[in-house]
Amino acid sequence: MIVLAPALTDQVVEALRAGDRAVVTGVIYTARDAAHRRLVELLDQGKPLPVDLAGQIIYYTGPTPAPPGRPIGSAGPTTASRMDPYAPRLLAVGLKAMIGKGARGPDVREALRRYRAVYLTATPGAGALLSQHIVAAEVVAYADLGTEAIHRLEVQDFPVIVANDCHGGDIYEQGVRDYRKA
């Protein structure tokens, strides 16, 4: 399935099922722990966010510096559970998808159902290969955070797997069930 970003709609999200393979094309944003903390602090203060998250995808990565002739260096996924304390709050303001690695906690999975969103996973350890799908990159907020700044990325056919869907599907739980049956 091809997922066009930004502006993911409920209809697109509802069509995605845990275990589906997809490619993302369009604009996504990066954000890690420190940026998430700042975003939630702004929400707590009733202030606007530096980027409109409605219909957007956040990729949990801290890209390395760009080598000559490339828009970005290695950009592999980081552990998503570190963003669990912040994710429900960002989903409530319209974030529609997150890309990372590893399982999510129960509060995030419930928020995915409540706000009609998905969690996607990218192949860990393949940051250099994944960066080949990034055609443009620029820092758009929190430059002082270095690699944890918020970047605007333009991606082409960025490969992901739906890990958690908005219907309660979870590839990590399914994997455990399948293993126990074997």
C-alpha positions in Angstrom: 0.0 0.0 0.0 1.2 3.5 -0.7 0.7 6.1 2.1 0.8 9.7 0.9 1.9 12.2 3.5 1.0 14.6 4.9 -2.7 14.8 5.5 -3.4 11.2 6.4 -7.1 10.8 6.7 -9.2 8.5 8.9 -10.1 6.6 5.8 -6.5 5.9 4.9 -5.6 5.0 8.5 -8.7 2.7 8.9 -7.6 0.8 5.8 -4.2 -0.1 7.3 -4.0 -3.3 9.3 -1.3 -4.7 11.6 1.2 -6.6 9.5 0.5 -4.7 6.3 3.6 -3.6 4.3 3.5 -0.1 3.0 5.6 2.7 1.6 5.4 6.3 2.6 5.8 9.1 0.0 5.6 12.8 0.8 6.5 14.9 3.9 7.1 13.5 7.3 8.7 15.0 10.4 11.4 13.7 12.8 11.2 14.1 16.6 12.7 12.2 19.5 12.5 12.5 23.3 13.7 16.1 23.8 11.5 17.5 21.0 8.5 15.5 22.2 9.0 17.0 25.7 9.1 20.5 24.3 6.0 19.9 22.1 4.0 18.7 25.1 5.2 21.6 27.2 3.8 24.0 24.5 0.5 22.2 24.6 0.4 22.4 28.4 1.0 26.1 28.1 -1.7 26.6 25.5 0.8 27.7 22.9 1.0 26.8 19.2 3.3 24.0 18.1 6.2 24.9 15.7 4.6 22.4 13.1 1.0 21.6 12.5 0.7 17.9 13.4 -2.8 17.4 12.0 -2.7 14.5 9.6 1.1 14.2 9.9 3.6 11.4 10.5 6.5 11.7 13.0 9.5 9.5 12.4 11.5 8.7 15.6 15.0 9.2 14.3 18.0 11.3 15.0 19.7 11.5 11.6 23.4 11.8 11.3 25.0 14.6 9.3 24.6 14.5 5.5 27.6 13.3 3.6 28.5 15.2 0.4 25.8 15.1 -2.2 23.2 13.6 0.1 20.3 15.4 1.9 20.8 13.4 5.1 23.0 10.8 6.7 21.9 7.6 8.3 18.4 7.8 9.6 17.3 4.6 11.3 14.4 4.3 13.7 14.8 4.7 17.4 13.0 2.9 20.2 9.4 4.1 20.2 8.6 3.3 23.8 10.7 6.3 24.9 8.0 8.5 23.3 5.1 6.7 25.0 4.6 9.4 27.7 4.1 12.0 25.0 2.4 10.2 22.1 -1.2 10.2 23.4 -1.1 14.0 23.8 0.2 14.5 20.2 -2.3 12.0 18.8 -5.1 14.1 20.5 -4.0 17.1 18.4 -4.2 15.2 15.2 -1.0 13.3 14.7 -2.0 10.3 12.5 1.1 8.1 12.4 4.4 7.5 14.1 7.4 5.5 12.7 9.8 3.8 15.1 11.0 0.4 16.3 9.7 -1.8 19.1 6.4 -2.3 20.8 4.2 0.4 22.3 2.6 0.6 25.7 -1.1 0.1 26.4 -1.8 3.9 26.7 -0.4 4.5 23.2 -2.3 1.5 21.7 -5.5 2.8 23.3 -4.8 6.3 22.0 -4.3 4.9 18.5 -7.8 3.4 18.6 -9.3 6.5 20.2 -7.8 9.0 17.7 -7.8 6.7 14.6 -4.0 6.6 14.1 -1.3 4.0 13.4 2.1 3.1 14.6 4.5 2.0 11.8 7.8 0.3 12.2 10.9 0.6 10.0 13.7 -1.9 9.9 16.1 -1.3 12.8 19.8 -1.3 11.9 19.2 -0.2 8.4 19.5 3.6 8.8 21.9 4.0 5.8 19.5 2.1 3.6 16.4 3.9 4.8 18.2 7.3 4.2 18.2 6.5 0.5 14.5 7.0 0.5 14.9 10.6 1.9 15.2 13.0 -0.9 15.2 16.3 1.1 15.7 17.3 4.7 15.7 20.6 6.6 15.6 21.5 10.3 12.3 23.3 11.1 12.3 23.5 14.9 14.6 23.2 17.9 17.9 23.4 16.0 19.7 23.7 19.4 18.8 20.0 19.9 21.2 18.9 17.2 20.2 15.5 15.8 17.1 15.6 18.0 15.8 18.7 16.3 12.6 18.5 14.3 13.4 17.9 10.7 11.1 18.1 7.7 11.8 15.2 5.5 10.6 14.5 1.9 10.5 10.7 1.5 10.0 8.5 -1.6 8.8 4.9 -1.1 10.0 4.8 2.5 9.3 1.2 3.6 7.3 0.5 6.7 5.2 -2.2 8.3 2.0 -1.4 10.2 2.8 -2.5 13.8 -0.3 -1.2 15.5 -3.5 -0.3 13.7 -6.5 1.7 14.9 -8.6 -1.5 15.3 -6.4 -2.9 18.1 -4.1 -5.0 15.9 -0.6 -5.5 17.2 2.1 -7.4 15.3 4.2 -7.8 18.4 1.3 -9.5 20.3 0.4 -11.6 17.3 4.0 -12.7 17.0 4.0 -14.0 20.5 0.7 -15.9 19.9 2.0 -17.4 16.7 5.2 -18.5 18.5 3.3 -20.2 21.3 1.2 -22.1 18.8 4.3 -23.5 17.0 
